[in-house]
Amino acid sequence: MLRHVIAPSSGWTKASHTVVRDRRMNSDAKILLLYVQGLPESATGRPLGELARKLEMKGRAYQQAKKQLIEHGYVHEWRGQGDGGRWVTEQLFTNTPLTRDEARAVRARLSPEAAGPTRAERLSAPPPSAQSPTVGEPTPPSAGGYVPEEEHVDKNTPHPPSEAEPDPEPETGHRPTPAQEPGAEATPPQPPPSPQLTRAERVLLSLRHTRRELLLGVGEARALAVEAAKWLERGLTESELRHALLAEPPKGGVRSAVGFLRHRLTHKCPVAPAPVAPPEPPPPPVRALITCTSEAEEDHVFRPLGDETECADCRRATAYASWMVDTDTYDFPPDMTWRQRFVAVAKADALRGKPA
Protein backbone atom coordinates (compact mmCIF):
# COMPACT_ATOMS: atom_id res chain seq x y z
CA MET A 1 0.00 0.00 0.00
CA LEU A 2 1.34 3.42 -0.91
CA ARG A 3 0.57 6.33 1.38
CA HIS A 4 0.60 10.07 0.70
CA VAL A 5 -0.03 12.16 3.84
CA ILE A 6 0.19 15.94 4.13
CA ALA A 7 -0.15 17.44 7.62
CA PRO A 8 -2.84 20.18 7.56
CA SER A 9 -1.67 23.64 8.49
CA SER A 10 -5.06 24.67 9.95
CA GLY A 11 -8.46 23.19 10.83
CA TRP A 12 -7.15 19.97 12.27
CA THR A 13 -7.84 17.95 15.40
CA LYS A 14 -5.36 15.89 17.32
CA ALA A 15 -6.40 12.26 17.71
CA SER A 16 -4.46 9.75 19.76
CA HIS A 17 -3.73 6.31 18.42
CA THR A 18 -5.60 4.87 21.43
CA VAL A 19 -8.86 6.31 20.10
CA VAL A 20 -8.31 5.68 16.41
CA ARG A 21 -7.07 2.10 16.84
CA ASP A 22 -9.50 1.08 19.61
CA ARG A 23 -11.39 -2.01 18.40
CA ARG A 24 -13.94 -1.86 21.22
CA MET A 25 -15.68 1.20 19.75
CA ASN A 26 -17.40 1.43 16.41
CA SER A 27 -16.86 4.13 13.82
CA ASP A 28 -19.83 6.23 14.99
CA ALA A 29 -18.40 6.47 18.51
CA LYS A 30 -14.94 7.45 17.19
CA ILE A 31 -16.33 10.08 14.79
CA LEU A 32 -18.50 11.58 17.54
CA LEU A 33 -15.50 11.66 19.87
CA LEU A 34 -13.27 13.43 17.34
CA TYR A 35 -16.07 15.82 16.33
CA VAL A 36 -16.76 17.01 19.88
CA GLN A 37 -13.02 17.24 20.61
CA GLY A 38 -12.51 19.68 17.76
CA LEU A 39 -15.41 22.03 18.69
CA PRO A 40 -14.67 25.51 20.05
CA GLU A 41 -15.38 26.44 23.66
CA SER A 42 -18.56 28.28 22.66
CA ALA A 43 -20.25 25.01 21.60
CA THR A 44 -19.62 23.09 24.83
CA GLY A 45 -22.90 24.25 26.38
CA ARG A 46 -24.96 22.00 24.12
CA PRO A 47 -25.94 18.42 25.04
CA LEU A 48 -24.22 15.49 23.33
CA GLY A 49 -27.42 14.44 21.53
CA GLU A 50 -27.77 17.82 19.84
CA LEU A 51 -24.15 17.69 18.67
CA ALA A 52 -24.70 14.16 17.30
CA ARG A 53 -27.63 15.39 15.21
CA LYS A 54 -25.19 17.71 13.43
CA LEU A 55 -23.56 14.52 12.13
CA GLU A 56 -26.93 13.02 11.09
CA MET A 57 -26.47 10.50 13.90
CA LYS A 58 -29.87 9.69 15.40
CA GLY A 59 -31.86 6.98 17.05
CA ARG A 60 -30.25 3.60 17.53
CA ALA A 61 -26.86 4.67 16.09
CA TYR A 62 -26.50 7.54 18.58
CA GLN A 63 -27.60 5.43 21.54
CA GLN A 64 -25.05 2.73 20.66
CA ALA A 65 -22.21 5.25 20.21
CA LYS A 66 -23.05 7.02 23.49
CA LYS A 67 -23.20 3.69 25.36
CA GLN A 68 -19.69 2.77 24.13
CA LEU A 69 -18.25 6.18 25.07
CA ILE A 70 -19.70 5.88 28.59
CA GLU A 71 -18.45 2.31 29.04
CA HIS A 72 -14.86 3.26 28.07
CA GLY A 73 -14.72 6.42 30.18
CA TYR A 74 -14.92 9.13 27.52
CA VAL A 75 -18.37 10.44 28.61
CA HIS A 76 -19.74 10.81 32.18
CA GLU A 77 -23.20 11.98 33.28
CA TRP A 78 -24.71 13.26 36.54
CA ARG A 79 -28.39 13.82 37.20
CA GLY A 80 -29.76 15.97 40.01
CA GLN A 81 -32.41 18.50 41.02
CA GLY A 82 -31.61 22.14 40.66
CA ASP A 83 -33.38 25.25 41.91
CA GLY A 84 -37.16 24.97 41.65
CA GLY A 85 -37.15 21.17 41.75
CA ARG A 86 -36.25 20.65 38.09
CA TRP A 87 -34.06 17.71 37.12
CA VAL A 88 -30.83 18.57 35.32
CA THR A 89 -28.39 16.24 33.50
CA GLU A 90 -24.74 17.39 33.33
CA GLN A 91 -22.31 15.73 30.92
CA LEU A 92 -18.50 15.62 30.98
CA PHE A 93 -16.61 14.84 27.76
CA THR A 94 -12.91 13.94 27.67
CA ASN A 95 -10.56 12.59 25.00
CA THR A 96 -8.76 10.48 27.63
CA PRO A 97 -10.47 7.61 29.43
CA LEU A 98 -11.24 8.56 33.07
CA THR A 99 -12.63 6.61 35.99
CA ARG A 100 -15.67 7.78 37.92
CA ASP A 101 -13.59 9.36 40.69
CA GLU A 102 -11.24 11.04 38.24
CA ALA A 103 -14.20 12.42 36.30
CA ARG A 104 -15.78 13.75 39.53
CA ALA A 105 -12.55 15.55 40.38
CA VAL A 106 -12.33 17.12 36.90
CA ARG A 107 -15.97 18.21 37.20
CA ALA A 108 -15.31 19.91 40.53
CA ARG A 109 -12.32 21.74 39.08
CA LEU A 110 -14.05 22.89 35.89
CA SER A 111 -17.40 23.82 37.53
CA PRO A 112 -17.16 24.41 41.31
CA GLU A 113 -20.85 25.31 41.53
CA ALA A 114 -21.78 22.00 39.93
CA ALA A 115 -20.87 20.11 43.09
CA GLY A 116 -24.18 21.36 44.46
CA PRO A 117 -25.15 22.58 47.96
CA THR A 118 -24.44 20.57 51.07
CA ARG A 119 -27.04 18.56 52.95
CA ALA A 120 -27.44 21.30 55.58
CA GLU A 121 -28.03 23.91 52.89
CA ARG A 122 -30.61 21.68 51.24
CA LEU A 123 -32.50 21.19 54.51
CA SER A 124 -32.54 24.94 55.25
CA ALA A 125 -33.67 25.89 51.77
CA PRO A 126 -37.42 26.29 51.13
CA PRO A 127 -39.20 23.43 49.27
CA PRO A 128 -39.14 23.73 45.49
CA SER A 129 -42.93 23.82 45.14
CA ALA A 130 -43.56 26.56 47.72
CA GLN A 131 -45.25 29.59 46.13
CA SER A 132 -46.91 32.75 47.29
CA PRO A 133 -50.66 32.47 47.89
CA THR A 134 -52.95 33.81 45.22
CA VAL A 135 -54.49 37.19 45.92
CA GLY A 136 -58.30 37.34 45.99
CA GLU A 137 -61.34 35.46 47.24
CA PRO A 138 -62.02 31.86 46.22
CA THR A 139 -64.38 31.52 43.28
CA PRO A 140 -66.70 28.63 42.43
CA PRO A 141 -65.54 26.26 39.69
CA SER A 142 -66.76 26.99 36.19
CA ALA A 143 -67.94 24.36 33.72
CA GLY A 144 -67.37 24.96 30.03
CA GLY A 145 -66.62 28.66 30.52
CA TYR A 146 -70.05 29.41 32.03
CA VAL A 147 -70.68 30.36 35.60
CA PRO A 148 -73.37 28.10 37.15
CA GLU A 149 -76.63 29.86 37.77
CA GLU A 150 -78.16 30.10 41.18
CA GLU A 151 -80.60 27.32 41.93
CA HIS A 152 -84.21 28.25 42.53
CA VAL A 153 -85.70 25.55 44.68
CA ASP A 154 -89.08 27.19 45.11
CA LYS A 155 -89.58 27.89 41.41
CA ASN A 156 -91.99 25.60 39.57
CA THR A 157 -90.38 23.42 36.92
CA PRO A 158 -92.11 22.85 33.56
CA HIS A 159 -92.34 19.13 34.31
CA PRO A 160 -92.95 18.65 38.04
CA PRO A 161 -92.39 15.16 39.42
CA SER A 162 -95.47 13.00 39.63
CA GLU A 163 -96.90 12.39 43.06
CA ALA A 164 -96.95 8.93 44.52
CA GLU A 165 -100.19 7.17 43.85
CA PRO A 166 -102.14 6.01 46.90
CA ASP A 167 -102.23 2.35 47.70
CA PRO A 168 -105.14 0.66 45.92
CA GLU A 169 -107.98 -0.52 48.10
CA PRO A 170 -108.27 -4.26 48.57
CA GLU A 171 -110.56 -5.79 45.99
CA THR A 172 -113.63 -7.47 47.36
CA GLY A 173 -115.19 -8.68 44.14
CA HIS A 174 -113.95 -10.57 41.15
CA ARG A 175 -111.77 -8.52 38.82
CA PRO A 176 -113.04 -8.72 35.23
CA THR A 177 -110.69 -10.22 32.69
CA PRO A 178 -109.71 -8.21 29.58
CA ALA A 179 -112.28 -10.17 27.58
CA GLN A 180 -115.04 -9.18 30.05
CA GLU A 181 -114.18 -5.46 30.13
CA PRO A 182 -116.53 -3.24 28.11
CA GLY A 183 -115.18 -2.33 24.70
CA ALA A 184 -112.47 -5.00 24.76
CA GLU A 185 -112.33 -7.29 21.77
CA ALA A 186 -112.14 -10.96 22.64
CA THR A 187 -109.11 -12.60 21.03
CA PRO A 188 -109.76 -16.13 19.86
CA PRO A 189 -107.56 -18.71 21.59
CA GLN A 190 -104.66 -19.98 19.58
CA PRO A 191 -105.12 -23.56 18.41
CA PRO A 192 -102.58 -26.01 19.78
CA PRO A 193 -99.85 -27.10 17.35
CA SER A 194 -100.43 -30.28 15.44
CA PRO A 195 -98.63 -33.46 16.53
CA GLN A 196 -96.55 -33.37 13.34
CA LEU A 197 -95.26 -29.85 14.12
CA THR A 198 -94.30 -30.87 17.65
CA ARG A 199 -92.46 -33.96 16.43
CA ALA A 200 -90.71 -32.05 13.64
CA GLU A 201 -89.53 -29.34 16.05
CA ARG A 202 -88.20 -31.99 18.42
CA VAL A 203 -86.21 -33.61 15.59
CA LEU A 204 -84.70 -30.28 14.48
CA LEU A 205 -83.59 -29.38 18.01
CA SER A 206 -81.96 -32.80 18.46
CA LEU A 207 -79.63 -32.40 15.45
CA ARG A 208 -77.09 -30.47 17.53
CA HIS A 209 -76.32 -33.59 19.55
CA THR A 210 -74.93 -35.27 16.43
CA ARG A 211 -73.45 -32.27 14.60
CA ARG A 212 -72.63 -29.17 16.63
CA GLU A 213 -72.77 -26.90 13.58
CA LEU A 214 -76.53 -27.59 13.23
CA LEU A 215 -77.38 -25.79 16.47
CA LEU A 216 -80.77 -24.03 16.16
CA GLY A 217 -82.66 -21.65 18.37
CA VAL A 218 -86.23 -22.29 19.45
CA GLY A 219 -87.63 -19.68 17.06
CA GLU A 220 -85.58 -21.01 14.14
CA ALA A 221 -86.69 -24.58 14.83
CA ARG A 222 -90.36 -23.54 14.93
CA ALA A 223 -90.02 -21.75 11.58
CA LEU A 224 -88.43 -24.80 9.94
CA ALA A 225 -90.87 -27.23 11.57
CA VAL A 226 -93.52 -26.25 9.02
CA GLU A 227 -91.42 -27.74 6.20
CA ALA A 228 -90.26 -30.70 8.29
CA ALA A 229 -93.85 -31.60 9.21
CA LYS A 230 -94.57 -32.23 5.52
CA TRP A 231 -92.07 -35.11 5.62
CA LEU A 232 -93.89 -36.70 8.56
CA GLU A 233 -97.26 -36.18 6.90
CA ARG A 234 -96.01 -38.14 3.87
CA GLY A 235 -95.31 -41.26 5.87
CA LEU A 236 -91.68 -40.82 7.06
CA THR A 237 -90.70 -41.56 10.64
CA GLU A 238 -88.67 -39.29 12.91
CA SER A 239 -85.54 -41.43 12.51
CA GLU A 240 -85.83 -41.31 8.71
CA LEU A 241 -86.22 -37.51 8.79
CA ARG A 242 -83.17 -37.17 11.07
CA HIS A 243 -81.09 -39.44 8.80
CA ALA A 244 -82.06 -37.44 5.69
CA LEU A 245 -80.98 -34.15 7.32
CA LEU A 246 -77.64 -35.50 8.59
CA ALA A 247 -76.61 -37.57 5.56
CA GLU A 248 -74.03 -36.30 3.04
CA PRO A 249 -72.75 -33.16 4.84
CA PRO A 250 -71.12 -30.50 2.59
CA LYS A 251 -67.34 -30.72 2.21
CA GLY A 252 -66.73 -27.11 3.21
CA GLY A 253 -68.88 -27.34 6.32
CA VAL A 254 -72.15 -25.65 7.18
CA ARG A 255 -71.92 -21.87 7.40
CA SER A 256 -75.61 -21.30 8.19
CA ALA A 257 -77.59 -24.01 9.93
CA VAL A 258 -80.93 -22.38 9.06
CA GLY A 259 -80.10 -21.98 5.36
CA PHE A 260 -78.69 -25.50 5.04
CA LEU A 261 -81.69 -27.18 6.69
CA ARG A 262 -84.25 -25.05 4.81
CA HIS A 263 -82.61 -25.94 1.48
CA ARG A 264 -82.53 -29.65 2.29
CA LEU A 265 -86.10 -29.73 3.62
CA THR A 266 -87.41 -27.95 0.53
CA HIS A 267 -85.47 -29.67 -2.26
CA LYS A 268 -85.37 -33.22 -0.88
CA CYS A 269 -88.95 -33.48 0.32
CA PRO A 270 -90.39 -36.85 -0.76
CA VAL A 271 -93.25 -37.04 -3.24
CA ALA A 272 -96.69 -37.19 -1.69
CA PRO A 273 -98.17 -40.70 -1.96
CA ALA A 274 -101.01 -41.26 -4.39
CA PRO A 275 -104.47 -41.25 -2.82
CA VAL A 276 -105.63 -44.73 -1.90
CA ALA A 277 -108.77 -45.89 -3.65
CA PRO A 278 -111.63 -46.65 -1.27
CA PRO A 279 -112.19 -50.38 -0.74
CA GLU A 280 -114.99 -52.01 -2.66
CA PRO A 281 -118.13 -52.69 -0.67
CA PRO A 282 -118.57 -56.31 0.36
CA PRO A 283 -121.02 -58.38 -1.70
CA PRO A 284 -124.52 -58.77 -0.31
CA PRO A 285 -125.09 -61.85 1.81
CA VAL A 286 -126.31 -64.98 0.03
CA ARG A 287 -129.88 -65.82 0.97
CA ALA A 288 -131.33 -69.27 1.42
CA LEU A 289 -133.43 -70.99 -1.25
CA ILE A 290 -137.24 -70.66 -1.00
CA THR A 291 -140.14 -72.29 -2.87
CA CYS A 292 -141.85 -70.25 -5.58
CA THR A 293 -145.52 -69.49 -4.75
CA SER A 294 -146.75 -69.25 -8.34
CA GLU A 295 -149.35 -71.68 -9.75
CA ALA A 296 -146.97 -73.85 -11.68
CA GLU A 297 -147.26 -77.56 -12.34
CA GLU A 298 -144.02 -78.32 -10.61
CA ASP A 299 -142.83 -76.94 -7.37
CA HIS A 300 -139.43 -75.26 -7.75
CA VAL A 301 -137.14 -73.19 -5.59
CA PHE A 302 -135.15 -70.00 -6.21
CA ARG A 303 -132.78 -67.65 -4.32
CA PRO A 304 -134.48 -64.28 -3.71
CA LEU A 305 -132.64 -60.96 -3.96
CA GLY A 306 -135.17 -59.05 -1.90
CA ASP A 307 -138.57 -59.80 -0.42
CA GLU A 308 -140.07 -61.33 -3.62
CA THR A 309 -141.96 -64.63 -3.30
CA GLU A 310 -141.96 -65.71 -6.99
CA CYS A 311 -139.00 -66.50 -9.20
CA ALA A 312 -138.03 -64.34 -12.16
CA ASP A 313 -139.62 -66.68 -14.74
CA CYS A 314 -142.97 -66.70 -12.94
CA ARG A 315 -142.97 -62.95 -12.56
CA ARG A 316 -142.31 -62.54 -16.28
CA ALA A 317 -145.13 -65.01 -17.10
CA THR A 318 -147.51 -63.03 -14.90
CA ALA A 319 -146.63 -59.84 -16.75
CA TYR A 320 -147.25 -61.49 -20.13
CA ALA A 321 -150.55 -62.93 -18.90
CA SER A 322 -151.85 -59.45 -18.14
CA TRP A 323 -150.65 -58.26 -21.55
CA MET A 324 -152.37 -61.21 -23.30
CA VAL A 325 -155.69 -60.49 -21.56
CA ASP A 326 -155.56 -56.83 -22.50
CA THR A 327 -154.66 -57.51 -26.18
CA ASP A 328 -156.57 -60.81 -26.57
CA THR A 329 -153.64 -62.49 -28.28
CA TYR A 330 -151.31 -65.36 -27.67
CA ASP A 331 -148.13 -64.02 -29.23
CA PHE A 332 -144.94 -64.72 -27.31
CA PRO A 333 -141.46 -63.28 -27.75
CA PRO A 334 -138.93 -65.67 -29.26
CA ASP A 335 -136.70 -65.74 -26.16
CA MET A 336 -139.55 -66.93 -23.90
CA THR A 337 -139.10 -70.48 -22.70
CA TRP A 338 -141.86 -73.08 -22.93
CA ARG A 339 -142.30 -73.10 -19.18
CA GLN A 340 -142.81 -69.31 -19.14
CA ARG A 341 -145.27 -69.61 -22.01
CA PHE A 342 -147.25 -72.36 -20.23
CA VAL A 343 -147.49 -70.38 -17.03
CA ALA A 344 -148.48 -67.21 -18.97
CA VAL A 345 -151.32 -69.04 -20.78
CA ALA A 346 -152.59 -70.58 -17.53
CA LYS A 347 -152.63 -67.22 -15.78
CA ALA A 348 -154.28 -65.50 -18.77
CA ASP A 349 -157.06 -68.10 -18.77
CA ALA A 350 -157.53 -67.67 -15.06
CA LEU A 351 -157.90 -63.92 -15.55
CA ARG A 352 -160.53 -64.48 -18.29
CA GLY A 353 -162.44 -66.93 -16.10
CA LYS A 354 -161.81 -69.99 -18.31
CA PRO A 355 -160.85 -73.32 -16.77
CA ALA A 356 -157.18 -74.12 -17.29
C-alpha positions in Angstrom: 0.0 0.0 0.0 1.3 3.4 -0.9 0.6 6.3 1.4 0.6 10.1 0.7 0.0 12.2 3.8 0.2 15.9 4.1 -0.1 17.4 7.6 -2.8 20.2 7.6 -1.7 23.6 8.5 -5.1 24.7 9.9 -8.5 23.2 10.8 -7.2 20.0 12.3 -7.8 17.9 15.4 -5.4 15.9 17.3 -6.4 12.3 17.7 -4.5 9.8 19.8 -3.7 6.3 18.4 -5.6 4.9 21.4 -8.9 6.3 20.1 -8.3 5.7 16.4 -7.1 2.1 16.8 -9.5 1.1 19.6 -11.4 -2.0 18.4 -13.9 -1.9 21.2 -15.7 1.2 19.8 -17.4 1.4 16.4 -16.9 4.1 13.8 -19.8 6.2 15.0 -18.4 6.5 18.5 -14.9 7.4 17.2 -16.3 10.1 14.8 -18.5 11.6 17.5 -15.5 11.7 19.9 -13.3 13.4 17.3 -16.1 15.8 16.3 -16.8 17.0 19.9 -13.0 17.2 20.6 -12.5 19.7 17.8 -15.4 22.0 18.7 -14.7 25.5 20.1 -15.4 26.4 23.7 -18.6 28.3 22.7 -20.2 25.0 21.6 -19.6 23.1 24.8 -22.9 24.3 26.4 -25.0 22.0 24.1 -25.9 18.4 25.0 -24.2 15.5 23.3 -27.4 14.4 21.5 -27.8 17.8 19.8 -24.2 17.7 18.7 -24.7 14.2 17.3 -27.6 15.4 15.2 -25.2 17.7 13.4 -23.6 14.5 12.1 -26.9 13.0 11.1 -26.5 10.5 13.9 -29.9 9.7 15.4 -31.9 7.0 17.1 -30.3 3.6 17.5 -26.9 4.7 16.1 -26.5 7.5 18.6 -27.6 5.4 21.5 -25.0 2.7 20.7 -22.2 5.3 20.2 -23.1 7.0 23.5 -23.2 3.7 25.4 -19.7 2.8 24.1 -18.3 6.2 25.1 -19.7 5.9 28.6 -18.4 2.3 29.0 -14.9 3.3 28.1 -14.7 6.4 30.2 -14.9 9.1 27.5 -18.4 10.4 28.6 -19.7 10.8 32.2 -23.2 12.0 33.3 -24.7 13.3 36.5 -28.4 13.8 37.2 -29.8 16.0 40.0 -32.4 18.5 41.0 -31.6 22.1 40.7 -33.4 25.3 41.9 -37.2 25.0 41.7 -37.2 21.2 41.8 -36.2 20.6 38.1 -34.1 17.7 37.1 -30.8 18.6 35.3 -28.4 16.2 33.5 -24.7 17.4 33.3 -22.3 15.7 30.9 -18.5 15.6 31.0 -16.6 14.8 27.8 -12.9 13.9 27.7 -10.6 12.6 25.0 -8.8 10.5 27.6 -10.5 7.6 29.4 -11.2 8.6 33.1 -12.6 6.6 36.0 -15.7 7.8 37.9 -13.6 9.4 40.7 -11.2 11.0 38.2 -14.2 12.4 36.3 -15.8 13.7 39.5 -12.5 15.6 40.4 -12.3 17.1 36.9 -16.0 18.2 37.2 -15.3 19.9 40.5 -12.3 21.7 39.1 -14.1 22.9 35.9 -17.4 23.8 37.5 -17.2 24.4 41.3 -20.8 25.3 41.5 -21.8 22.0 39.9 -20.9 20.1 43.1 -24.2 21.4 44.5 -25.1 22.6 48.0 -24.4 20.6 51.1 -27.0 18.6 53.0 -27.4 21.3 55.6 -28.0 23.9 52.9 -30.6 21.7 51.2 -32.5 21.2 54.5 -32.5 24.9 55.2 -33.7 25.9 51.8 -37.4 26.3 51.1 -39.2 23.4 49.3 -39.1 23.7 45.5 -42.9 23.8 45.1 -43.6 26.6 47.7 -45.3 29.6 46.1 -46.9 32.8 47.3 -50.7 32.5 47.9 -52.9 33.8 45.2 -54.5 37.2 45.9 -58.3 37.3 46.0 -61.3 35.5 47.2 -62.0 31.9 46.2 -64.4 31.5 43.3 -66.7 28.6 42.4 -65.5 26.3 39.7 -66.8 27.0 36.2 -67.9 24.4 33.7 -67.4 25.0 30.0 -66.6 28.7 30.5 -70.1 29.4 32.0 -70.7 30.4 35.6 -73.4 28.1 37.1 -76.6 29.9 37.8 -78.2 30.1 41.2 -80.6 27.3 41.9 -84.2 28.2 42.5 -85.7 25.6 44.7 -89.1 27.2 45.1 -89.6 27.9 41.4 -92.0 25.6 39.6 -90.4 23.4 36.9 -92.1 22.9 33.6 -92.3 19.1 34.3 -93.0 18.6 38.0 -92.4 15.2 39.4 -95.5 13.0 39.6 -96.9 12.4 43.1 -97.0 8.9 44.5 -100.2 7.2 43.9 -102.1 6.0 46.9 -102.2 2.3 47.7 -105.1 0.7 45.9 -108.0 -0.5 48.1 -108.3 -4.3 48.6 -110.6 -5.8 46.0 -113.6 -7.5 47.4 -115.2 -8.7 44.1 -114.0 -10.6 41.1 -111.8 -8.5 38.8 -113.0 -8.7 35.2 -110.7 -10.2 32.7 -109.7 -8.2 29.6 -112.3 -10.2 27.6 -115.0 -9.2 30.0 -114.2 -5.5 30.1 -116.5 -3.2 28.1 -115.2 -2.3 24.7 -112.5 -5.0 24.8 -112.3 -7.3 21.8 -112.1 -11.0 22.6 -109.1 -12.6 21.0 -109.8 -16.1 19.9 -107.6 -18.7 21.6 -104.7 -20.0 19.6 -105.1 -23.6 18.4 -102.6 -26.0 19.8 -99.9 -27.1 17.3 -100.4 -30.3 15.4 -98.6 -33.5 16.5 -96.5 -33.4 13.3 -95.3 -29.9 14.1 -94.3 -30.9 17.7 -92.5 -34.0 16.4 -90.7 -32.0 13.6 -89.5 -29.3 16.0 -88.2 -32.0 18.4 -86.2 -33.6 15.6 -84.7 -30.3 14.5 -83.6 -29.4 18.0 -82.0 -32.8 18.5 -79.6 -32.4 15.5 -77.1 -30.5 17.5 -76.3 -33.6 19.6 -74.9 -35.3 16.4 -73.4 -32.3 14.6 -72.6 -29.2 16.6 -72.8 -26.9 13.6 -76.5 -27.6 13.2 -77.4 -25.8 16.5 -80.8 -24.0 16.2 -82.7 -21.6 18.4 -86.2 -22.3 19.5 -87.6 -19.7 17.1 -85.6 -21.0 14.1 -86.7 -24.6 14.8 -90.4 -23.5 14.9 -90.0 -21.8 11.6 -88.4 -24.8 9.9 -90.9 -27.2 11.6 -93.5 -26.3 9.0 -91.4 -27.7 6.2 -90.3 -30.7 8.3 -93.8 -31.6 9.2 -94.6 -32.2 5.5 -92.1 -35.1 5.6 -93.9 -36.7 8.6 -97.3 -36.2 6.9 -96.0 -38.1 3.9 -95.3 -41.3 5.9 -91.7 -40.8 7.1 -90.7 -41.6 10.6 -88.7 -39.3 12.9 -85.5 -41.4 12.5 -85.8 -41.3 8.7 -86.2 -37.5 8.8 -83.2 -37.2 11.1 -81.1 -39.4 8.8 -82.1 -37.4 5.7 -81.0 -34.1 7.3 -77.6 -35.5 8.6 -76.6 -37.6 5.6 -74.0 -36.3 3.0 -72.7 -33.2 4.8 -71.1 -30.5 2.6 -67.3 -30.7 2.2 -66.7 -27.1 3.2 -68.9 -27.3 6.3 -72.2 -25.7 7.2 -71.9 -21.9 7.4 -75.6 -21.3 8.2 -77.6 -24.0 9.9 -80.9 -22.4 9.1 -80.1 -22.0 5.4 -78.7 -25.5 5.0 -81.7 -27.2 6.7 -84.3 -25.1 4.8 -82.6 -25.9 1.5 -82.5 -29.6 2.3 -86.1 -29.7 3.6 -87.4 -27.9 0.5 -85.5 -29.7 -2.3 -85.4 -33.2 -0.9 -89.0 -33.5 0.3 -90.4 -36.9 -0.8 -93.3 -37.0 -3.2 -96.7 -37.2 -1.7 -98.2 -40.7 -2.0 -101.0 -41.3 -4.4 -104.5 -41.3 -2.8 -105.6 -44.7 -1.9 -108.8 -45.9 -3.6 -111.6 -46.6 -1.3 -112.2 -50.4 -0.7 -115.0 -52.0 -2.7 -118.1 -52.7 -0.7 -118.6 -56.3 0.4 -121.0 -58.4 -1.7 -124.5 -58.8 -0.3 -125.1 -61.8 1.8 -126.3 -65.0 0.0 -129.9 -65.8 1.0 -131.3 -69.3 1.4 -133.4 -71.0 -1.3 -137.2 -70.7 -1.0 -140.1 -72.3 -2.9 -141.8 -70.3 -5.6 -145.5 -69.5 -4.7 -146.7 -69.3 -8.3 -149.4 -71.7 -9.7 -147.0 -73.9 -11.7 -147.3 -77.6 -12.3 -144.0 -78.3 -10.6 -142.8 -76.9 -7.4 -139.4 -75.3 -7.7 -137.1 -73.2 -5.6 -135.1 -70.0 -6.2 -132.8 -67.7 -4.3 -134.5 -64.3 -3.7 -132.6 -61.0 -4.0 -135.2 -59.1 -1.9 -138.6 -59.8 -0.4 -140.1 -61.3 -3.6 -142.0 -64.6 -3.3 -142.0 -65.7 -7.0 -139.0 -66.5 -9.2 -138.0 -64.3 -12.2 -139.6 -66.7 -14.7 -143.0 -66.7 -12.9 -143.0 -62.9 -12.6 -142.3 -62.5 -16.3 -145.1 -65.0 -17.1 -147.5 -63.0 -14.9 -146.6 -59.8 -16.8 -147.2 -61.5 -20.1 -150.6 -62.9 -18.9 -151.8 -59.5 -18.1 -150.7 -58.3 -21.6 -152.4 -61.2 -23.3 -155.7 -60.5 -21.6 -155.6 -56.8 -22.5 -154.7 -57.5 -26.2 -156.6 -60.8 -26.6 -153.6 -62.5 -28.3 -151.3 -65.4 -27.7 -148.1 -64.0 -29.2 -144.9 -64.7 -27.3 -141.5 -63.3 -27.7 -138.9 -65.7 -29.3 -136.7 -65.7 -26.2 -139.5 -66.9 -23.9 -139.1 -70.5 -22.7 -141.9 -73.1 -22.9 -142.3 -73.1 -19.2 -142.8 -69.3 -19.1 -145.3 -69.6 -22.0 -147.2 -72.4 -20.2 -147.5 -70.4 -17.0 -148.5 -67.2 -19.0 -151.3 -69.0 -20.8 -152.6 -70.6 -17.5 -152.6 -67.2 -15.8 -154.3 -65.5 -18.8 -157.1 -68.1 -18.8 -157.5 -67.7 -15.1 -157.9 -63.9 -15.5 -160.5 -64.5 -18.3 -162.4 -66.9 -16.1 -161.8 -70.0 -18.3 -160.8 -73.3 -16.8 -157.2 -74.1 -17.3 
